[in-house]
Amino acid sequence: MKEKDTIYENLFRKVAFQDDEQAFKELFLEFYPALCVYHVVYQTGRKSQRHCDGLGLCLAEQPATGRGYYELDSQLNLIKKEDPGTHAFIREKFAVPEKVIDVQESSVLVVDDKNRRWRLPLGDDRYKQLTDDAQLRICREVATERDLFHSCGTFYELPAENADGFAKIRPISSHDFRIHDYASYRGLLVMTSIEPEAKAGEHVVRSDDSKAAVWVGVIDDLWELGKPVGHGPWMTYKKITVKPGETFNHQFPDNFQARWIRFSADRECAATTWLEYK
């Protein structure tokens, strides 16, 4: 660890005192995930009718196809770069990882770094093949000690392992978009897979050659995408036995939304059930 810190320090010194372009490039590539989206994808095919006006989102339905190497500068200009070496390096080192999650018949299986198994709800069926084909970014750190986890059309806030990780994962929102990649950049959230025809605006940044675009906003914008939803098999919440002459009251938690209640008796009797919806 100390050896790597020494390397970083030397590179920073070269940048600070010698304006060394190669040193800057090495640092830029090393810290890429937290800095910016380098490789922007261009979508082909029909225009998607799926959009979210409040966020200026209009994402494509077709598979991502690489159209070159672009850089997003400090003024949010998306500029095409002719640098085959860097382009190839990025495609190799920062590709969307495969087999991060397992989309199964009943739920999504996640195995964390400690080999613990977690289950998340399913989304639209089309996300399974996209996930299996590594067409969707699953997880990336977007803030200090906080990852943005993306599974089957639902974004989750995922704390770092030292803050209990998946044990405290929290859903943010659900959508039906094909979001290929996302990253943080200068405090902003950047997402790719914007339709080629999408016009530049408050959140959409188009490249100087008009062949690529990214969505730019803040993490809190994700709450506007839609209420978290999902599906899976019915599971038993609780079994309760009410004795003769006993009155039982139960109130579901406010965040408990899917309910199917069955009342049954083991012998003939007169019983009353009262359900109150608010």
Secondary structure, 3 states (H helix, E strand, C coil): CHHHHHHHHHHHHHHHHHCCHHHHHHHHHHCHHHHCCCCCEEECCCCCCCCEHHHCECECCCCEEECCEEEECCCCCEEEECCHHHHHHHHHHCCCCCCCCEECCCCEEEECCCCCEEEECECCCHHHHHHHCCCCCCEEEEECCEEEEEECCEEEEEECHHHCHHHHCEEEEECCCCCCCEEEECCEEEECCECCCCCCCCCEEEECCCCCEEEEECHHHHHHCCCCCCECCCCCCCCCCCCCCCCCCCCCCCCCCCCCCCCCCCCCCCCCCCCCCC
